[in-house]
Amino acid sequence: MQHHDVAIIGGGIAGLSLAHFLAPHRSVVVLEREAANGYHSTGRSAAEFTLRDNAPAVNALARISHAFMAEPPEGFAAVPLLTARGSLWIGPAGREDAVERARLAAEADGVAVVALTVEDAVRRVPFLDPGHVAAAYFDPDYWDIDVDQLLQGYARTARRAGAELIAGAELLRARHDGRRWSIETSAGTFSATVLVDAAGGWADTVASLCGVAPAGIVPHRRTAITVDLPAEIDAGALPEVNEIDETYYFKPDAGRLLVSPADETLCEASDAQPEELDIAYAVHYLEEATTLKVSRIASSWAGLRSFSADRLPVIGPAADNPAFFWLAGQGGYGILTSPAIGALAAALITGTALPEAFEANAVDPALFSPRRFRR
Ligand SMILES: Cc1cc2nc3c(=O)[nH]c(=O)nc-3n(C[C@H](O)[C@H](O)[C@H](O)COP(=O)(O)OP(=O)(O)OC[C@H]3O[C@@H](n4cnc5c(N)ncnc54)[C@H](O)[C@@H]3O)c2cc1C
């Protein structure tokens, strides 16, 4: 049985970003249950990069990650990982104050936001319904992420540095003898000094298979659909559109429009499927805010966004077994924060100093420690 310094359970963006940062320094194996990496949450996201829509500690991770994605390491990706998109924030009658408050807050953050009349907003998104939208502003600080390139970049560079990525390897049970892990999987038994739980919605399940107390990571289902746009609309030129109370959002996606009702339904970890009602909500919100009539849904899907009790990620050694490392609870921001979270986890595992950007952005890793739930 080959021994590795680190075995990572889960080949989503969390597991592979860690493998990218760790493989130059430690022997690493990534064990993924499915036949392909990124099959669950990672392959089902809206691929949005925002610097501002999350808790301050997460926004700091986003700022660190933006630098990586804007200028990835040499040979990491064949195309840019970020494409400028911008976001149009809109509100219906009665929510004008909320739109204005959000605009002023972004401006106070130093963002070059643009106050818009309803006519300006319709010029940017020609199918917006001026009878529904009462206030709007444009925030340039939103990007599309090329998630596939990012995931493949992590995988390729990790392999190049010696990491083994094994698909079809479901963790069945792991035992720690005080020195090393013996990890039973559907693809054989592996040995490792540190076991990393990067199992997304299954993070607590994996912990219990390893005899470690759960961290309280709870999956929530979110739905997205895509619909066709009228032929005269240049989808690539559209901004993302966010409703001010985050009831729904829509954005271009490969020539179509991706619409999400921003649902957040508590569920079991599973191969999440969209529910008819959530699809109907997506169509309803889109038709209410625009002049579009949806006659056909081109595609629909659902995925898991998994949260800890305080909605911050859980990164660090388990309180009850320091050889078990949590890398979970990235909720709705796991793609955009993956460079910072991967680098942070690698530094904690190797016991090396954090990159300077963490201090510059006042990131305190203790905020993410699993020990915070034990106090
Ligand atoms: C609709 C939707 C929109 C989103 N939009 C965005 C967005 O715009 N921007 C953003 O940054 N984030 C977004 N997210 C969130 C983002 O997708 C997640 O935070 C991120 O993908 C989590 O990555 P992960 O690697 O932790 O989980 P996953 O990608 O789910 O990976 C976990 C892996 O662990 C594997 N696994 C589980 N159990 C075992 C086991 N026993 N043995 C071996 N392997 C196991 C699973 O098969 C899976 O591949 C969105 C999510 C959804 C659902």
The ligand as an ORCA input file, in Angstrom:
! r2SCAN-3c Opt
* xyz 0 1
  C     -26.639     26.884     -8.559
  C     -25.333     27.235     -7.900
  C     -24.717     28.438     -8.188
  C     -23.478     28.744     -7.639
  N     -22.856     29.881     -8.055
  C     -21.603     30.155     -7.616
  C     -20.907     31.269     -8.138
  O     -21.414     32.000     -8.991
  N     -19.643     31.509     -7.667
  C     -19.046     30.697     -6.728
  O     -17.903     30.970     -6.332
  N     -19.700     29.632     -6.218
  C     -20.956     29.333     -6.644
  N     -21.623     28.242     -6.166
  C     -21.011     27.477     -5.061
  C     -19.915     26.553     -5.535
  O     -20.372     25.773     -6.617
  C     -19.468     25.664     -4.350
  O     -19.121     26.462     -3.239
  C     -18.256     24.832     -4.721
  O     -18.417     24.163     -5.933
  C     -17.972     23.799     -3.621
  O     -16.884     23.008     -4.065
  P     -16.504     21.683     -3.321
  O     -15.285     21.148     -3.976
  O     -16.477     21.921     -1.848
  O     -17.773     20.709     -3.545
  P     -18.102     19.714     -4.740
  O     -17.848     20.306     -6.060
  O     -19.474     19.171     -4.502
  O     -17.029     18.565     -4.541
  C     -17.104     17.633     -3.476
  C     -16.688     16.300     -4.051
  O     -16.568     15.335     -2.992
  C     -16.919     14.090     -3.533
  N     -17.241     13.159     -2.455
  C     -18.268     13.228     -1.582
  N     -18.251     12.165     -0.755
  C     -17.192     11.388     -1.126
  C     -16.662     10.155     -0.661
  N     -17.228      9.468      0.345
  N     -15.567      9.655     -1.282
  C     -14.955     10.331     -2.313
  N     -15.439     11.507     -2.792
  C     -16.534     12.036     -2.199
  C     -18.124     14.397     -4.404
  O     -18.372     13.391     -5.362
  C     -17.735     15.741     -5.019
  O     -17.154     15.611     -6.295
  C     -22.852     27.874     -6.696
  C     -23.479     26.680     -6.375
  C     -24.697     26.342     -6.973
  C     -25.327     25.023     -6.643
*
